[in-house]
Amino acid sequence: MQAITLGTGSPLPDPHRAGPATLVRAGGLDLLFDCGRGVLMRMAAVPVGVAGLTGVFLTHLHSDHVTDLGDLITTQWIGSFAPAPLRVYGPEGTRAFVERSLALMSDDVGYRVGHHEDLTWEPSVEVVEVPHRDLADPGAPQVVLEQDDVRILAAPTDHRPVHPTVGYRIDHDGRSVVIAGDTKPCPGLDSLCAGADLYIQTVVRRSAIEAIPIPRLLDVLDYHSDLAEAAATATRGEVGALVLTHPVPAPPPGSDLAAEWVAETSEGFSGTVAIAEDLMAFEA
């Protein structure tokens, strides 16, 4: 099983980092988690096309994680020679978000249907919403997809006031990958991470943010895991490796500053730690 960090950026535009998106390849399936800016360009570099995706799995509906959903829907639609719905999974609220996205696209749909005689159908999306569970007592992760010996589990995460949000665990052939998304440590995240081989967590560096006296930036500490918290989650779960993604503020790829992030995280976690760059591949 392989996880490719297609995009490792945040809401802050970065010439080196596309928006948040991770591709997990397991049992012949291509599974896309979040779809931030530039996702299709990063997918083309793999290469994998939108038609090859088994599903798109959203952790939450913050703009930086869903910016290019419309691009995925449009590309799937105009590149197909027969109706082929895109399947999208996500927390409660995803169906309404998709409906609003389709409404936003209505002018473009009209132009294309009016121009291409062989395009006689409109884009369609099949939405599967993950039922919300109590944050304090979420119970065992719930199965959202089982196909070709691949099982995808979901559990609630804590990114409040963004709510509800979910994280995912992909199990295949005795191996496992966890996609946490934006979240503070919480019971649902712990349930996903237990015994995982690879844990991918969006992170912030607390000391760097606290040194910048901008209230809107300081606010991100309220609902993201910092390096120490990600390390503690990884240690509790006894995971094999921790991959840091969506770093804020982002260090230049391959820099000494990036190495500092890894060293600081390793103070609280004895396993393998890596800071992701776009199009890195990690084996689980």
Number of C-alpha atoms within 10 A of each C-alpha: 19 18 24 22 25 34 31 26 29 23 16 13 11 13 7 13 23 28 29 28 33 29 26 22 18 23 14 11 17 21 20 24 28 31 30 26 26 18 25 21 15 22 20 12 11 13 9 15 17 22 17 11 17 16 21 23 27 26 28 25 20 15 14 20 25 22 19 19 22 16 17 18 22 20 16 22 24 18 12 13 10 12 15 16 17 21 16 23 21 27 24 19 15 20 18 11 13 19 14 11 14 20 11 12 16 12 10 11 19 11 10 14 15 12 10 10 8 10 16 12 13 16 19 18 17 14 20 18 17 22 15 16 17 13 17 12 11 18 14 13 19 18 15 18 14 12 10 10 12 16 17 21 20 30 30 33 31 25 21 14 9 13 17 23 29 30 29 29 24 25 21 17 11 9 16 26 30 27 27 28 30 26 26 24 20 17 21 26 30 17 19 28 29 18 19 24 20 27 27 26 30 26 28 26 20 18 10 11 18 14 9 10 9 10 10 8 13 15 12 15 18 13 17 25 26 25 27 19 17 27 24 18 26 30 20 14 19 17 23 20 23 29 21 24 27 27 22 22 16 21 15 13 15 11 9 10 13 17 15 13 21 18 15 15 25 18 12 17 23 16 14 14 22 19 24 28 23 21 21 14 17 18 14 18
